[in-house]
Amino acid sequence: MSTGRKLPLQTAARLAEAVVAEIGRALERWTVAGSIRRKKPFVHDLEIVAIPRFATDLFGGSSGSLLDALLDSLC
């Protein structure tokens, strides 16, 4: 079991919304998962499940690096 910091549910949910607000344009779909979705009173980690707007093939190849694609979509 981890001994890291735990946040109240409302604080963690606002943090998740802030993260998605920053990277959301790079995502096709997303949802908050884990303890926030289960509405646990205290949250230890932030889980966001997402489908990116850019695609890679089954072997991880793409027209550019994953980081480049993410940065391009945010600019």
Distance bins in CASP14 RR format, pairs under 12 A and 6 or more apart:
PFRMAT RR
TARGET T0000
AUTHOR 0000-0000-0000
RMODE 2
METHOD distances of the structure
MODEL  1
1 44 0 0 0 0 1 0 0 0 0 0 0
2 43 0 0 0 0 0 1 0 0 0 0 0
2 44 1 0 0 1 0 0 0 0 0 0 0
2 45 0 0 0 0 1 0 0 0 0 0 0
3 44 0 0 0 0 1 0 0 0 0 0 0
4 42 0 0 0 0 0 1 0 0 0 0 0
4 43 0 0 0 0 0 1 0 0 0 0 0
4 44 1 0 0 1 0 0 0 0 0 0 0
4 45 0 0 0 0 1 0 0 0 0 0 0
5 11 0 0 0 0 0 1 0 0 0 0 0
5 12 0 0 0 0 0 1 0 0 0 0 0
5 15 0 0 0 0 0 1 0 0 0 0 0
5 42 0 0 0 0 1 0 0 0 0 0 0
5 43 0 0 0 0 1 0 0 0 0 0 0
5 44 1 0 0 1 0 0 0 0 0 0 0
5 45 0 0 0 0 0 1 0 0 0 0 0
5 46 0 0 0 0 0 1 0 0 0 0 0
6 12 0 0 0 0 1 0 0 0 0 0 0
6 35 0 0 0 0 1 0 0 0 0 0 0
6 40 0 0 0 0 1 0 0 0 0 0 0
6 41 0 0 0 0 1 0 0 0 0 0 0
6 42 1 0 1 0 0 0 0 0 0 0 0
6 43 1 0 0 1 0 0 0 0 0 0 0
6 44 1 0 1 0 0 0 0 0 0 0 0
6 45 0 0 0 0 1 0 0 0 0 0 0
6 46 0 0 0 0 0 1 0 0 0 0 0
7 13 0 0 0 0 1 0 0 0 0 0 0
7 14 0 0 0 0 1 0 0 0 0 0 0
7 15 1 0 0 1 0 0 0 0 0 0 0
7 16 0 0 0 0 0 1 0 0 0 0 0
7 35 0 0 0 0 1 0 0 0 0 0 0
7 36 0 0 0 0 1 0 0 0 0 0 0
7 40 0 0 0 0 0 1 0 0 0 0 0
7 41 0 0 0 0 0 1 0 0 0 0 0
7 42 1 0 0 1 0 0 0 0 0 0 0
7 43 1 0 1 0 0 0 0 0 0 0 0
7 44 1 0 0 1 0 0 0 0 0 0 0
7 45 0 0 0 0 1 0 0 0 0 0 0
7 46 0 0 0 0 1 0 0 0 0 0 0
8 14 0 0 0 0 1 0 0 0 0 0 0
8 15 0 0 0 0 0 1 0 0 0 0 0
8 35 0 0 0 0 0 1 0 0 0 0 0
8 36 0 0 0 0 0 1 0 0 0 0 0
8 39 0 0 0 0 0 1 0 0 0 0 0
8 40 0 0 0 0 0 1 0 0 0 0 0
8 41 1 0 0 1 0 0 0 0 0 0 0
8 42 1 0 0 1 0 0 0 0 0 0 0
8 43 1 0 0 1 0 0 0 0 0 0 0
8 44 0 0 0 0 0 1 0 0 0 0 0
9 15 0 0 0 0 0 1 0 0 0 0 0
9 16 0 0 0 0 0 1 0 0 0 0 0
9 32 0 0 0 0 0 1 0 0 0 0 0
9 34 0 0 0 0 0 1 0 0 0 0 0
9 35 1 0 0 1 0 0 0 0 0 0 0
9 36 1 0 0 1 0 0 0 0 0 0 0
9 37 0 0 0 0 0 1 0 0 0 0 0
9 38 0 0 0 0 1 0 0 0 0 0 0
9 39 1 0 0 1 0 0 0 0 0 0 0
9 40 1 0 0 1 0 0 0 0 0 0 0
9 41 1 0 1 0 0 0 0 0 0 0 0
9 42 1 0 0 1 0 0 0 0 0 0 0
9 43 1 0 1 0 0 0 0 0 0 0 0
9 44 0 0 0 0 0 1 0 0 0 0 0
9 46 0 0 0 0 0 1 0 0 0 0 0
10 16 0 0 0 0 0 1 0 0 0 0 0
10 17 0 0 0 0 0 1 0 0 0 0 0
10 36 0 0 0 0 1 0 0 0 0 0 0
10 39 0 0 0 0 0 1 0 0 0 0 0
10 40 0 0 0 0 0 1 0 0 0 0 0
10 41 0 0 0 0 1 0 0 0 0 0 0
10 42 0 0 0 0 0 1 0 0 0 0 0
10 43 0 0 0 0 1 0 0 0 0 0 0
11 17 0 0 0 0 0 1 0 0 0 0 0
11 18 0 0 0 0 0 1 0 0 0 0 0
11 36 0 0 0 0 0 1 0 0 0 0 0
11 41 0 0 0 0 0 1 0 0 0 0 0
11 42 0 0 0 0 1 0 0 0 0 0 0
11 43 1 0 0 1 0 0 0 0 0 0 0
11 46 0 0 0 0 0 1 0 0 0 0 0
12 18 0 0 0 0 0 1 0 0 0 0 0
12 19 0 0 0 0 0 1 0 0 0 0 0
12 32 0 0 0 0 1 0 0 0 0 0 0
12 33 0 0 0 0 0 1 0 0 0 0 0
12 34 0 0 0 0 1 0 0 0 0 0 0
12 35 1 0 0 1 0 0 0 0 0 0 0
12 36 1 0 1 0 0 0 0 0 0 0 0
12 37 0 0 0 0 0 1 0 0 0 0 0
12 38 0 0 0 0 0 1 0 0 0 0 0
12 39 0 0 0 0 0 1 0 0 0 0 0
12 40 0 0 0 0 1 0 0 0 0 0 0
12 41 0 0 0 0 0 1 0 0 0 0 0
12 42 0 0 0 0 1 0 0 0 0 0 0
12 43 1 1 0 0 0 0 0 0 0 0 0
12 44 0 0 0 0 1 0 0 0 0 0 0
12 45 0 0 0 0 1 0 0 0 0 0 0
12 46 1 0 0 1 0 0 0 0 0 0 0
12 47 0 0 0 0 0 1 0 0 0 0 0
12 48 0 0 0 0 0 1 0 0 0 0 0
13 19 0 0 0 0 0 1 0 0 0 0 0
13 20 0 0 0 0 0 1 0 0 0 0 0
13 32 1 0 0 1 0 0 0 0 0 0 0
13 34 0 0 0 0 0 1 0 0 0 0 0
13 35 0 0 0 0 1 0 0 0 0 0 0
13 36 1 0 1 0 0 0 0 0 0 0 0
13 37 0 0 0 0 1 0 0 0 0 0 0
13 38 0 0 0 0 0 1 0 0 0 0 0
13 39 0 0 0 0 1 0 0 0 0 0 0
13 40 0 0 0 0 0 1 0 0 0 0 0
13 41 0 0 0 0 0 1 0 0 0 0 0
13 42 0 0 0 0 0 1 0 0 0 0 0
13 43 0 0 0 0 1 0 0 0 0 0 0
13 46 0 0 0 0 1 0 0 0 0 0 0
13 47 0 0 0 0 0 1 0 0 0 0 0
13 48 0 0 0 0 0 1 0 0 0 0 0
14 20 0 0 0 0 0 1 0 0 0 0 0
14 21 0 0 0 0 0 1 0 0 0 0 0
14 32 0 0 0 0 0 1 0 0 0 0 0
14 36 0 0 0 0 0 1 0 0 0 0 0
14 43 0 0 0 0 0 1 0 0 0 0 0
14 46 0 0 0 0 0 1 0 0 0 0 0
15 21 0 0 0 0 0 1 0 0 0 0 0
15 22 0 0 0 0 0 1 0 0 0 0 0
15 32 0 0 0 0 0 1 0 0 0 0 0
15 36 0 0 0 0 1 0 0 0 0 0 0
15 43 0 0 0 0 1 0 0 0 0 0 0
15 45 0 0 0 0 0 1 0 0 0 0 0
15 46 1 0 0 1 0 0 0 0 0 0 0
15 47 0 0 0 0 0 1 0 0 0 0 0
15 48 0 0 0 0 0 1 0 0 0 0 0
16 22 0 0 0 0 0 1 0 0 0 0 0
16 23 0 0 0 0 0 1 0 0 0 0 0
16 24 0 0 0 0 0 1 0 0 0 0 0
16 30 0 0 0 0 1 0 0 0 0 0 0
16 31 0 0 0 0 1 0 0 0 0 0 0
16 32 1 0 1 0 0 0 0 0 0 0 0
16 33 0 0 0 0 1 0 0 0 0 0 0
16 34 0 0 0 0 1 0 0 0 0 0 0
16 35 0 0 0 0 0 1 0 0 0 0 0
16 36 1 0 1 0 0 0 0 0 0 0 0
16 37 0 0 0 0 1 0 0 0 0 0 0
16 43 0 0 0 0 1 0 0 0 0 0 0
16 45 0 0 0 0 0 1 0 0 0 0 0
16 46 1 0 1 0 0 0 0 0 0 0 0
16 47 0 0 0 0 1 0 0 0 0 0 0
16 48 1 0 0 1 0 0 0 0 0 0 0
16 49 0 0 0 0 0 1 0 0 0 0 0
16 50 0 0 0 0 0 1 0 0 0 0 0
17 23 0 0 0 0 0 1 0 0 0 0 0
17 24 0 0 0 0 0 1 0 0 0 0 0
17 30 0 0 0 0 0 1 0 0 0 0 0
17 32 0 0 0 0 1 0 0 0 0 0 0
17 36 0 0 0 0 1 0 0 0 0 0 0
17 46 0 0 0 0 0 1 0 0 0 0 0
17 48 0 0 0 0 0 1 0 0 0 0 0
18 24 0 0 0 0 0 1 0 0 0 0 0
18 32 0 0 0 0 0 1 0 0 0 0 0
18 46 0 0 0 0 0 1 0 0 0 0 0
18 48 0 0 0 0 0 1 0 0 0 0 0
19 26 0 0 0 0 0 1 0 0 0 0 0
19 27 0 0 0 0 0 1 0 0 0 0 0
19 30 0 0 0 0 1 0 0 0 0 0 0
19 32 0 0 0 0 1 0 0 0 0 0 0
19 36 0 0 0 0 0 1 0 0 0 0 0
19 46 1 0 0 1 0 0 0 0 0 0 0
19 47 0 0 0 0 0 1 0 0 0 0 0
19 48 1 0 0 1 0 0 0 0 0 0 0
19 50 0 0 0 0 0 1 0 0 0 0 0
20 26 0 0 0 0 0 1 0 0 0 0 0
20 27 1 0 0 1 0 0 0 0 0 0 0
20 29 0 0 0 0 0 1 0 0 0 0 0
20 30 1 0 1 0 0 0 0 0 0 0 0
20 31 0 0 0 0 1 0 0 0 0 0 0
20 32 1 0 0 1 0 0 0 0 0 0 0
20 33 0 0 0 0 0 1 0 0 0 0 0
20 36 0 0 0 0 0 1 0 0 0 0 0
20 46 0 0 0 0 0 1 0 0 0 0 0
20 47 0 0 0 0 0 1 0 0 0 0 0
20 48 1 0 0 1 0 0 0 0 0 0 0
20 49 0 0 0 0 0 1 0 0 0 0 0
20 50 0 0 0 0 1 0 0 0 0 0 0
21 27 0 0 0 0 0 1 0 0 0 0 0
21 30 0 0 0 0 0 1 0 0 0 0 0
21 48 0 0 0 0 0 1 0 0 0 0 0
21 74 0 0 0 0 0 1 0 0 0 0 0
22 30 0 0 0 0 0 1 0 0 0 0 0
22 48 0 0 0 0 0 1 0 0 0 0 0
22 70 0 0 0 0 0 1 0 0 0 0 0
22 73 0 0 0 0 0 1 0 0 0 0 0
22 74 0 0 0 0 1 0 0 0 0 0 0
23 30 0 0 0 0 1 0 0 0 0 0 0
23 48 0 0 0 0 1 0 0 0 0 0 0
23 50 0 0 0 0 1 0 0 0 0 0 0
23 52 0 0 0 0 1 0 0 0 0 0 0
23 53 0 0 0 0 0 1 0 0 0 0 0
23 70 1 0 0 1 0 0 0 0 0 0 0
23 71 0 0 0 0 0 1 0 0 0 0 0
23 73 0 0 0 0 1 0 0 0 0 0 0
23 74 1 0 0 1 0 0 0 0 0 0 0
24 30 1 0 0 1 0 0 0 0 0 0 0
24 31 0 0 0 0 0 1 0 0 0 0 0
24 48 0 0 0 0 1 0 0 0 0 0 0
24 50 0 0 0 0 1 0 0 0 0 0 0
24 51 0 0 0 0 0 1 0 0 0 0 0
24 52 0 0 0 0 1 0 0 0 0 0 0
24 53 0 0 0 0 1 0 0 0 0 0 0
24 70 0 0 0 0 0 1 0 0 0 0 0
24 73 0 0 0 0 1 0 0 0 0 0 0
24 74 0 0 0 0 1 0 0 0 0 0 0
25 50 0 0 0 0 0 1 0 0 0 0 0
25 52 0 0 0 0 0 1 0 0 0 0 0
25 53 1 0 0 1 0 0 0 0 0 0 0
25 54 0 0 0 0 0 1 0 0 0 0 0
25 70 0 0 0 0 1 0 0 0 0 0 0
25 71 0 0 0 0 0 1 0 0 0 0 0
25 72 0 0 0 0 0 1 0 0 0 0 0
25 73 1 0 1 0 0 0 0 0 0 0 0
25 74 1 0 0 1 0 0 0 0 0 0 0
25 75 0 0 0 0 1 0 0 0 0 0 0
26 48 0 0 0 0 0 1 0 0 0 0 0
26 50 0 0 0 0 1 0 0 0 0 0 0
26 51 0 0 0 0 0 1 0 0 0 0 0
26 52 1 0 0 1 0 0 0 0 0 0 0
26 53 1 0 1 0 0 0 0 0 0 0 0
26 54 1 0 0 1 0 0 0 0 0 0 0
26 66 0 0 0 0 0 1 0 0 0 0 0
26 67 0 0 0 0 0 1 0 0 0 0 0
26 68 0 0 0 0 0 1 0 0 0 0 0
26 69 1 0 0 1 0 0 0 0 0 0 0
26 70 1 0 1 0 0 0 0 0 0 0 0
26 71 0 0 0 0 1 0 0 0 0 0 0
26 72 0 0 0 0 1 0 0 0 0 0 0
26 73 1 0 1 0 0 0 0 0 0 0 0
26 74 1 0 1 0 0 0 0 0 0 0 0
26 75 0 0 0 0 0 1 0 0 0 0 0
27 48 0 0 0 0 1 0 0 0 0 0 0
27 49 0 0 0 0 0 1 0 0 0 0 0
27 50 1 0 1 0 0 0 0 0 0 0 0
27 51 1 0 0 1 0 0 0 0 0 0 0
27 52 1 0 1 0 0 0 0 0 0 0 0
27 53 1 0 0 1 0 0 0 0 0 0 0
27 54 0 0 0 0 1 0 0 0 0 0 0
27 69 0 0 0 0 0 1 0 0 0 0 0
27 70 0 0 0 0 1 0 0 0 0 0 0
27 73 0 0 0 0 1 0 0 0 0 0 0
27 74 0 0 0 0 0 1 0 0 0 0 0
28 49 0 0 0 0 0 1 0 0 0 0 0
28 50 1 0 0 1 0 0 0 0 0 0 0
28 51 1 0 1 0 0 0 0 0 0 0 0
28 52 1 0 0 1 0 0 0 0 0 0 0
28 53 1 0 1 0 0 0 0 0 0 0 0
28 54 0 0 0 0 1 0 0 0 0 0 0
28 55 0 0 0 0 1 0 0 0 0 0 0
28 73 0 0 0 0 0 1 0 0 0 0 0
29 48 0 0 0 0 0 1 0 0 0 0 0
29 49 0 0 0 0 1 0 0 0 0 0 0
29 50 1 0 0 1 0 0 0 0 0 0 0
29 51 1 0 1 0 0 0 0 0 0 0 0
29 52 0 0 0 0 1 0 0 0 0 0 0
29 53 0 0 0 0 1 0 0 0 0 0 0
30 47 0 0 0 0 0 1 0 0 0 0 0
30 48 1 0 1 0 0 0 0 0 0 0 0
30 49 1 0 0 1 0 0 0 0 0 0 0
30 50 1 0 1 0 0 0 0 0 0 0 0
30 51 1 0 0 1 0 0 0 0 0 0 0
30 52 0 0 0 0 1 0 0 0 0 0 0
30 53 0 0 0 0 0 1 0 0 0 0 0
31 37 1 0 0 1 0 0 0 0 0 0 0
31 47 0 0 0 0 1 0 0 0 0 0 0
31 48 1 0 0 1 0 0 0 0 0 0 0
31 49 1 0 1 0 0 0 0 0 0 0 0
31 50 1 0 0 1 0 0 0 0 0 0 0
31 51 0 0 0 0 1 0 0 0 0 0 0
32 38 0 0 0 0 0 1 0 0 0 0 0
32 39 0 0 0 0 0 1 0 0 0 0 0
32 43 0 0 0 0 0 1 0 0 0 0 0
32 45 0 0 0 0 0 1 0 0 0 0 0
32 46 0 0 0 0 1 0 0 0 0 0 0
32 47 1 0 0 1 0 0 0 0 0 0 0
32 48 1 0 1 0 0 0 0 0 0 0 0
32 49 0 0 0 0 1 0 0 0 0 0 0
32 50 0 0 0 0 1 0 0 0 0 0 0
33 40 0 0 0 0 0 1 0 0 0 0 0
33 43 0 0 0 0 0 1 0 0 0 0 0
33 45 0 0 0 0 0 1 0 0 0 0 0
33 46 0 0 0 0 1 0 0 0 0 0 0
33 47 1 0 1 0 0 0 0 0 0 0 0
33 48 1 0 0 1 0 0 0 0 0 0 0
33 49 1 0 1 0 0 0 0 0 0 0 0
33 50 0 0 0 0 1 0 0 0 0 0 0
34 40 0 0 0 0 1 0 0 0 0 0 0
34 43 0 0 0 0 1 0 0 0 0 0 0
34 44 0 0 0 0 1 0 0 0 0 0 0
34 45 1 0 0 1 0 0 0 0 0 0 0
34 46 0 0 0 0 1 0 0 0 0 0 0
34 47 1 0 1 0 0 0 0 0 0 0 0
34 48 0 0 0 0 1 0 0 0 0 0 0
34 49 0 0 0 0 1 0 0 0 0 0 0
35 41 0 0 0 0 1 0 0 0 0 0 0
35 42 1 0 0 1 0 0 0 0 0 0 0
35 43 1 0 1 0 0 0 0 0 0 0 0
35 44 1 0 0 1 0 0 0 0 0 0 0
35 45 1 0 0 1 0 0 0 0 0 0 0
35 46 0 0 0 0 1 0 0 0 0 0 0
35 47 1 0 0 1 0 0 0 0 0 0 0
36 42 0 0 0 0 0 1 0 0 0 0 0
36 43 1 0 1 0 0 0 0 0 0 0 0
36 44 0 0 0 0 0 1 0 0 0 0 0
36 45 0 0 0 0 1 0 0 0 0 0 0
36 46 1 0 0 1 0 0 0 0 0 0 0
36 47 1 0 0 1 0 0 0 0 0 0 0
36 48 0 0 0 0 1 0 0 0 0 0 0
36 49 0 0 0 0 0 1 0 0 0 0 0
37 43 0 0 0 0 0 1 0 0 0 0 0
37 46 0 0 0 0 0 1 0 0 0 0 0
37 47 1 0 0 1 0 0 0 0 0 0 0
37 48 0 0 0 0 0 1 0 0 0 0 0
37 49 0 0 0 0 1 0 0 0 0 0 0
38 47 0 0 0 0 0 1 0 0 0 0 0
40 47 0 0 0 0 0 1 0 0 0 0 0
50 70 0 0 0 0 0 1 0 0 0 0 0
52 62 0 0 0 0 0 1 0 0 0 0 0
52 66 0 0 0 0 1 0 0 0 0 0 0
52 67 0 0 0 0 0 1 0 0 0 0 0
52 69 1 0 0 1 0 0 0 0 0 0 0
52 70 1 0 0 1 0 0 0 0 0 0 0
52 72 0 0 0 0 0 1 0 0 0 0 0
52 73 0 0 0 0 1 0 0 0 0 0 0
52 74 0 0 0 0 0 1 0 0 0 0 0
53 66 0 0 0 0 0 1 0 0 0 0 0
53 69 0 0 0 0 1 0 0 0 0 0 0
53 70 0 0 0 0 1 0 0 0 0 0 0
53 72 0 0 0 0 0 1 0 0 0 0 0
53 73 1 0 1 0 0 0 0 0 0 0 0
53 74 0 0 0 0 0 1 0 0 0 0 0
54 60 0 0 0 0 0 1 0 0 0 0 0
54 61 0 0 0 0 0 1 0 0 0 0 0
54 62 1 0 0 1 0 0 0 0 0 0 0
54 63 0 0 0 0 1 0 0 0 0 0 0
54 64 0 0 0 0 1 0 0 0 0 0 0
54 65 0 0 0 0 0 1 0 0 0 0 0
54 66 1 0 0 1 0 0 0 0 0 0 0
54 67 0 0 0 0 0 1 0 0 0 0 0
54 68 0 0 0 0 1 0 0 0 0 0 0
54 69 1 1 0 0 0 0 0 0 0 0 0
54 70 1 0 0 1 0 0 0 0 0 0 0
54 71 0 0 0 0 0 1 0 0 0 0 0
54 72 0 0 0 0 1 0 0 0 0 0 0
54 73 1 0 0 1 0 0 0 0 0 0 0
54 74 0 0 0 0 0 1 0 0 0 0 0
55 61 0 0 0 0 1 0 0 0 0 0 0
55 62 1 0 0 1 0 0 0 0 0 0 0
55 63 0 0 0 0 1 0 0 0 0 0 0
55 64 0 0 0 0 0 1 0 0 0 0 0
55 66 0 0 0 0 0 1 0 0 0 0 0
55 69 0 0 0 0 1 0 0 0 0 0 0
55 73 0 0 0 0 0 1 0 0 0 0 0
56 62 1 0 1 0 0 0 0 0 0 0 0
56 63 0 0 0 0 1 0 0 0 0 0 0
56 64 0 0 0 0 1 0 0 0 0 0 0
56 65 0 0 0 0 0 1 0 0 0 0 0
56 66 1 0 0 1 0 0 0 0 0 0 0
56 68 0 0 0 0 0 1 0 0 0 0 0
56 69 0 0 0 0 1 0 0 0 0 0 0
56 70 0 0 0 0 0 1 0 0 0 0 0
57 63 0 0 0 0 0 1 0 0 0 0 0
57 64 0 0 0 0 0 1 0 0 0 0 0
60 66 0 0 0 0 1 0 0 0 0 0 0
60 69 0 0 0 0 0 1 0 0 0 0 0
61 69 0 0 0 0 0 1 0 0 0 0 0
62 68 0 0 0 0 1 0 0 0 0 0 0
62 69 1 0 0 1 0 0 0 0 0 0 0
62 70 0 0 0 0 0 1 0 0 0 0 0
62 72 0 0 0 0 0 1 0 0 0 0 0
63 69 1 0 0 1 0 0 0 0 0 0 0
63 72 0 0 0 0 0 1 0 0 0 0 0
64 70 0 0 0 0 0 1 0 0 0 0 0
64 71 0 0 0 0 0 1 0 0 0 0 0
64 72 0 0 0 0 1 0 0 0 0 0 0
65 71 0 0 0 0 1 0 0 0 0 0 0
65 72 0 0 0 0 0 1 0 0 0 0 0
66 72 0 0 0 0 0 1 0 0 0 0 0
66 73 0 0 0 0 0 1 0 0 0 0 0
67 73 0 0 0 0 0 1 0 0 0 0 0
67 74 0 0 0 0 0 1 0 0 0 0 0
68 74 0 0 0 0 0 1 0 0 0 0 0
68 75 0 0 0 0 0 1 0 0 0 0 0
69 75 0 0 0 0 0 1 0 0 0 0 0
END
